[in-house]
Amino acid sequence: MPAELRFLVVDGLAGVQTFARQLLEGFGLPADTIRCASDPESALSIGLDFKPDFLITDWFPRGKISGIELHERLKTVNADCRLALLSFEVSPQHEADAVEAGSNFLLRKPFTAAELKATLMQALDALARERPALHARLSAAMKTAQPSERAAPKIVLPVIASLKVGDKVQYLGKTETVQVVVVSHGELVAQLRGNPALIPAAKLKKI
């Protein structure tokens, strides 16, 4: 029997980390083969020792280390490490960069739990076909994943409306105007007119 596959999930949103872990465990993967981190620096510290076979990470376009750069660093300790990317920003250039980096998928945020599940299942199925020794075990695990998922608590990912400068939103019972929209530490945040604070988009209701 081959060694268990090791997965590293890196995202600034705790809900994404938790749901990805729940899905992987539902596919029959042991809990100790899955690690999570909220930023690339922490992930690198974990990954250099953990040597993941599969990195699922936010793009972190404005971080000190991007998701793609994190993957390159981790390939120095495991040349076969696979990559999967999550990103609020998905342009033709992002798609081209993801293909060049060899990413198994690039999933646009915000996504639903069902979208993450379907995309992850496709990636695992492709990995199983490439590694015949794992095919039967992973295929069987995915077919029996539903019962274990029903028994587990459900994690609902936040539904975040896309925002642009000038949008009207409800915040703390008042109507406000979006002045700046950025992605900070993997999370979509906005600055409202007259308010210097960066507010998570999940706390704003678009009008």
Buried (B, 14 or more C-beta within 10 A) or exposed (E): EEEBBBBBBBBBBEBBBBBBBBBBBBBBBEEEBBBBBBBBBEBBEBBEEBBBBBBBBBBBBEBEBBBBBBBEBBBEEBEEBBBBBBBBEBEEEBBEBBEEBEBBBBBBBBBEBEEBBEBBBEBBBEBBEEBEEBBEBBBEBBEEBEEBBEEEEEBEBEEBBEBEEEBEBEBEEEEBBBBEBEBEBBBBBBBBEEBEEEBBBBBBEBE
